[in-house]
Amino acid sequence: MGGTRIFRPNFEKLERGATTKTIVIAGGAGFIGSNLSHRLIAEGNRVICIDNMETGRNENIAGLLTHPNFDFFLHDILEPIQIDGPVDRIYNMACPGSPPKYQRDPIHTFKTSVLGGMNLLELAEEKGARILQSSTSEVYGDPDVSPQKESYRGSVNTVGPRSCYDEGKRGAETLFYEMHERRGVDTRIARIFNTYGPRMDPEDGRVVSNFVMQALMGEDLTIYGDGAQTRSFCYISDLLKGLITLMEGEDPLGTISSPVNLGNPGEFTILELAETVLNMTGSKSKLVYRDLPVDDPHQRCPDISRAKSILGWEPQVPLKEGLIPTIAYFKGELSGRQTYAARSVA
């Protein structure tokens, strides 16, 4: 581990009078983080993006790099962080979220959630900033109850192939809770359920990106298990609204610091999703079945009563509506690949 790195944002390029808050987004070049960066910049905020680019993509933030209110720093949050100047908000969106990617280096994945989370909490304490932890529905493991309420403590395997992610996120929640209770850090915890939309990595390894890319390329759609397991899919714009509302909500009764489920309670089987993607893409791809991975949840559906009650939030975009721009985005990604390949051959 190296020493503390000091980030000195370029305040000279700041668009004077346009900024409402200075916001740090760890993991700001990833799928959710980059969409959040674009959204917060559009709302007139200053964004400091920190990402080690392990799963972040240059394409996701390319349009922001010349914006006067955006700064990007290549950095792993396992290393301590110091930022010159004020910070108002910190979003911790760092950590690979898809099983193929977080299983590449499970120790680093676990440390990112716990040690990286601690570094950001200490930055929040130093700056007097409010901080939001992007937790996950994976803290519920393979649940025994559905839908899952925040009070459900989960059924998680501590020594399985998914444990590095599941338990890392659970450990991070504990850190956020204790830093709030013991040191008064202003914390928020969002338990994010399956999210999809533009800026997903085509090779992400999650079910929406897998199915859409396979359908567009005419490949067989791979279903793990019998396809009867369920997921709930939240479109990215709905999630962003939930995250920002959770971050900016005031908390006079001290309840908003506890975990809040953010997801779409519409529940679909994996087989239903596959058939929907085939119909919407017009693909002639076939379905093939493979063994279900170890610890893969059989049921995943959020109870969002708490989000409705304390945030006034619930998702607005149904699955088929959200898949339209998502499929268009992946078509563009595939077209870009083909154009690049043609130029390389020429």
Secondary structure, 3 states (H helix, E strand, C coil): CCCCEEECCCHHHCCCCCCCCEEEEECCCCHHHHHHHHHHHHCCCEEEEEECCCCCCHHHHHHHCCCCCEEEEECCCCCCEEECCCCCEEEECCCCCCHHHHCCCHHHHHHHHHHHHHHHHHHHHHHCCEEEEEEEHHHHECCCCCCECCCCCCECCCCCCCHHHHHHHHHHHHHHHHHHHHHCCCEEEEEECCEECCCCCCCCCCHHHHHHHHHHCCCCEEEECCCCCEEECEEHHHHHHHHHHHHHCCCCCCCCCCCEEECCCCEEEHHHHHHHHHHHHCCCCCEEEECCCCCCCCCCCECCHHHHHHHCCCCCCCHHHHHHHHHHHHHHHHHHHHHHHHHHHC
